[in-house]
Amino acid sequence: MAKKTIQANEIRELVLDAIGEIFCTAHPETRQLLENALAREKDEIARDMLETILGNHEIAQRESLPLCQDTGLLVVFAELGNGVLIEGGSLRDIIGSAAAEAWDKYYLRDSIAWDPLRRGTNQKGTTLPLILHLEQIPGDELILHFALKGGGSENCSFLKMMLPGAGMRGVEEFVIQSVVESGGRPCPPVMVGVGIGGNFEECAILAKKALMLPSEQKDEELREMEERILDEINKRGKGVMGFAGSTTALKVCILAKPCHIASLPVAVNIDCHAHRVTSRRINVSRETSDDSGATR
């Protein structure tokens, strides 16, 4: 059976469009959650900061200005149909080249230290290398999920290889403490991605994926767990920007996978109130579209 082809330039245009959206526009759900937080917030300092955050969102979108001076590191989850052939280069090279073009086009900050230990030398001043996770799926389409991930929130990431005896309550307490002890460093109110299961590396990827692809939780027990964690974070946390109020987190999203009987891996990945994520799809008819229908 002949494979459908996607040309490199189609992917390039899609990447430019996606980055052009999220560098200045928060995810619609995030804005709604911030507005909900403002509506119920009673602390005047917290209300003032939430109004400032929402005002910044409006100005950034209207003027096409970065939501934050940290324009982030590009993270992409790619789902490539097994009936698709990409022409014009590897997916990584195509996305990377388009991302570099986007950084120049939108005047985004160069934030990559090419040598993580010797930072004063050999700095190339570019957004590359991007972080790309590639998964093959059935069908004839390419789905790309994008995030611009800032350093402050990414630094507040945690992974623990727990023992099975910790159970659900132990997992919940680890997640709660991870967020609460981060204080104002990740610029709360935050979005919280949680990965449970897999092994060391898959657990961390699950947490990132939960953060980038938020959707309606289909597992009732996990949904209740998300609600309990969110409630406790907001009871114990330090509020907006770590200063005041009742909203430290906006949402908790959990993804879980099977794991070894001797292990219980848990990872926490946090994103700031900008939460710059979006998705794009090229389908069999080679039409491009926004896509937010990811499921967990």
Buried (B, 14 or more C-beta within 10 A) or exposed (E): EEEBEBBBEBBBBBBBBBBBBBBBBBBEBBBEBBEEBBEEBEBEBBBBBBEEBBEBBEEBBEEEEBBBEBBBBBBBBBBBBEBBEBEBBEBBEBBBBBBBBBBEEBEBBBBBBBEEEEEEEEEEEBBBEBEBBEEEBEBBBBBBBBBBBBEBBBEBBBBBBBEEEBEBEBBBEBBBBBBBEBBBBBBBBBBBBBBBBBEEEBBBBBBBBBBBBBEEBEEEEBBEBBEBBBEBBBEEBBBBBBBBBBBBBBBBBBBBBEBEEEBBBBBBBBBBBBBBBBBBBBBEEBEBEEBBEBEB
